[in-house]
Amino acid sequence: MDGLSALLAPEIVLALLAFLIVGALGFVWARRRYISDGSPVMVCARRHEASGRWRLGLARLSAERLEWFSVVGPSFAPEISWVRHDTEFATPILLVDHIPGLADPVRVHGECKGDTADFAMVPGAYTALRAWVESSPPGFNVNNVT
């Protein structure tokens, strides 16, 4: 019996470790699926002006909002949720900082109702973001005649 219990303990530990790894990967997959929710999602780093540290995340563009989610973390809620028609972005500047996950990123300063942040993204993602900001969502302002 002692030989059996000596072999059983490492197997239980390895099984629990494998279960935790599979569970963590499943959670990351489910969270990513929830965040995308059928909307365009792009890899995008963010930092507040007071902090010099970039945090990698996912930016989701819906019909009405720009939402930013941290890549790492258990939360399904966005850390930033900006209304489309109140959001403004400055001219992009090529970044010299290396941000893992972003090749040759540009930095763009964003503002929405007094809340500000810097975003770093690849140039193609910036083009998509700029087009999203400058276009109107379906049905927006359709009955106003000027």
RAZIZI-V582725 format. One record per residue. N is the residue number from 1. RES is the residue in one small letter. PHI is phi in whole degrees, 0 to 359 (* if undefined). NEAR is the number of other C-alpha atoms within 10 Angstrom. D_LAST is the distance of its C-alpha to the last C-alpha in whole Angstrom. Layout:
# RAZIZI-V582725
n=N res=RES phi=PHI near=NEAR d_last=D_LAST
n=N res=RES phi=PHI near=NEAR d_last=D_LAST
This chain:
# RAZIZI-V582725
n=1 res=m phi=* near=5 d_last=88
n=2 res=d phi=295 near=7 d_last=87
n=3 res=g phi=294 near=7 d_last=86
n=4 res=l phi=291 near=8 d_last=84
n=5 res=s phi=290 near=10 d_last=82
n=6 res=a phi=293 near=10 d_last=82
n=7 res=l phi=278 near=10 d_last=80
n=8 res=l phi=287 near=12 d_last=78
n=9 res=a phi=299 near=11 d_last=76
n=10 res=p phi=296 near=11 d_last=75
n=11 res=e phi=294 near=12 d_last=74
n=12 res=i phi=295 near=11 d_last=72
n=13 res=v phi=297 near=11 d_last=70
n=14 res=l phi=295 near=12 d_last=69
n=15 res=a phi=295 near=12 d_last=68
n=16 res=l phi=296 near=12 d_last=66
n=17 res=l phi=297 near=12 d_last=64
n=18 res=a phi=297 near=12 d_last=63
n=19 res=f phi=297 near=12 d_last=62
n=20 res=l phi=295 near=12 d_last=60
n=21 res=i phi=294 near=12 d_last=59
n=22 res=v phi=296 near=12 d_last=58
n=23 res=g phi=296 near=12 d_last=56
n=24 res=a phi=295 near=12 d_last=54
n=25 res=l phi=295 near=12 d_last=53
n=26 res=g phi=296 near=12 d_last=52
n=27 res=f phi=294 near=13 d_last=50
n=28 res=v phi=299 near=16 d_last=48
n=29 res=w phi=297 near=12 d_last=47
n=30 res=a phi=296 near=11 d_last=46
n=31 res=r phi=295 near=17 d_last=44
n=32 res=r phi=297 near=16 d_last=42
n=33 res=r phi=296 near=11 d_last=42
n=34 res=y phi=295 near=11 d_last=40
n=35 res=i phi=296 near=21 d_last=38
n=36 res=s phi=293 near=16 d_last=37
n=37 res=d phi=44 near=12 d_last=36
n=38 res=g phi=80 near=11 d_last=34
n=39 res=s phi=258 near=12 d_last=32
n=40 res=p phi=297 near=13 d_last=32
n=41 res=v phi=232 near=19 d_last=34
n=42 res=m phi=224 near=20 d_last=36
n=43 res=v phi=287 near=19 d_last=38
n=44 res=c phi=205 near=27 d_last=37
n=45 res=a phi=267 near=27 d_last=39
n=46 res=r phi=221 near=25 d_last=38
n=47 res=r phi=210 near=17 d_last=39
n=48 res=h phi=276 near=15 d_last=38
n=49 res=e phi=300 near=11 d_last=38
n=50 res=a phi=292 near=7 d_last=41
n=51 res=s phi=251 near=8 d_last=43
n=52 res=g phi=264 near=10 d_last=44
n=53 res=r phi=265 near=12 d_last=45
n=54 res=w phi=275 near=18 d_last=43
n=55 res=r phi=242 near=18 d_last=43
n=56 res=l phi=285 near=23 d_last=42
n=57 res=g phi=202 near=19 d_last=40
n=58 res=l phi=238 near=21 d_last=37
n=59 res=a phi=257 near=29 d_last=34
n=60 res=r phi=247 near=23 d_last=32
n=61 res=l phi=253 near=22 d_last=28
n=62 res=s phi=256 near=18 d_last=27
n=63 res=a phi=298 near=13 d_last=23
n=64 res=e phi=242 near=17 d_last=23
n=65 res=r phi=221 near=18 d_last=25
n=66 res=l phi=256 near=20 d_last=28
n=67 res=e phi=237 near=20 d_last=31
n=68 res=w phi=242 near=26 d_last=34
n=69 res=f phi=241 near=25 d_last=38
n=70 res=s phi=291 near=21 d_last=41
n=71 res=v phi=294 near=18 d_last=43
n=72 res=v phi=257 near=10 d_last=46
n=73 res=g phi=144 near=9 d_last=46
n=74 res=p phi=272 near=10 d_last=47
n=75 res=s phi=284 near=11 d_last=43
n=76 res=f phi=266 near=12 d_last=41
n=77 res=a phi=269 near=12 d_last=38
n=78 res=p phi=288 near=16 d_last=36
n=79 res=e phi=280 near=12 d_last=37
n=80 res=i phi=231 near=16 d_last=33
n=81 res=s phi=220 near=16 d_last=30
n=82 res=w phi=254 near=21 d_last=27
n=83 res=v phi=286 near=16 d_last=23
n=84 res=r phi=303 near=21 d_last=21
n=85 res=h phi=284 near=15 d_last=18
n=86 res=d phi=258 near=12 d_last=20
n=87 res=t phi=264 near=18 d_last=23
n=88 res=e phi=228 near=16 d_last=23
n=89 res=f phi=233 near=18 d_last=26
n=90 res=a phi=277 near=12 d_last=28
n=91 res=t phi=291 near=10 d_last=29
n=92 res=p phi=288 near=17 d_last=32
n=93 res=i phi=235 near=13 d_last=36
n=94 res=l phi=296 near=14 d_last=39
n=95 res=l phi=270 near=14 d_last=41
n=96 res=v phi=264 near=10 d_last=45
n=97 res=d phi=293 near=12 d_last=46
n=98 res=h phi=269 near=11 d_last=47
n=99 res=i phi=242 near=18 d_last=45
n=100 res=p phi=303 near=10 d_last=47
n=101 res=g phi=96 near=14 d_last=45
n=102 res=l phi=235 near=16 d_last=43
n=103 res=a phi=267 near=11 d_last=44
n=104 res=d phi=49 near=15 d_last=43
n=105 res=p phi=284 near=25 d_last=40
n=106 res=v phi=249 near=21 d_last=37
n=107 res=r phi=254 near=23 d_last=36
n=108 res=v phi=225 near=19 d_last=32
n=109 res=h phi=272 near=19 d_last=31
n=110 res=g phi=241 near=17 d_last=29
n=111 res=e phi=214 near=15 d_last=27
n=112 res=c phi=211 near=16 d_last=25
n=113 res=k phi=50 near=10 d_last=25
n=114 res=g phi=87 near=9 d_last=28
n=115 res=d phi=274 near=11 d_last=30
n=116 res=t phi=235 near=16 d_last=31
n=117 res=a phi=197 near=18 d_last=34
n=118 res=d phi=259 near=18 d_last=35
n=119 res=f phi=239 near=25 d_last=35
n=120 res=a phi=237 near=28 d_last=37
n=121 res=m phi=205 near=28 d_last=37
n=122 res=v phi=289 near=19 d_last=37
n=123 res=p phi=305 near=18 d_last=35
n=124 res=g phi=296 near=12 d_last=34
n=125 res=a phi=292 near=18 d_last=33
n=126 res=y phi=296 near=21 d_last=31
n=127 res=t phi=300 near=13 d_last=29
n=128 res=a phi=296 near=13 d_last=28
n=129 res=l phi=296 near=18 d_last=27
n=130 res=r phi=296 near=15 d_last=25
n=131 res=a phi=296 near=11 d_last=23
n=132 res=w phi=296 near=18 d_last=23
n=133 res=v phi=293 near=21 d_last=21
n=134 res=e phi=277 near=12 d_last=19
n=135 res=s phi=266 near=11 d_last=18
n=136 res=s phi=263 near=15 d_last=16
n=137 res=p phi=292 near=14 d_last=18
n=138 res=p phi=304 near=9 d_last=18
n=139 res=g phi=83 near=7 d_last=16
n=140 res=f phi=288 near=12 d_last=14
n=141 res=n phi=63 near=9 d_last=11
n=142 res=v phi=284 near=8 d_last=11
n=143 res=n phi=264 near=7 d_last=10
n=144 res=n phi=274 near=6 d_last=7
n=145 res=v phi=248 near=5 d_last=4
n=146 res=t phi=244 near=3 d_last=0
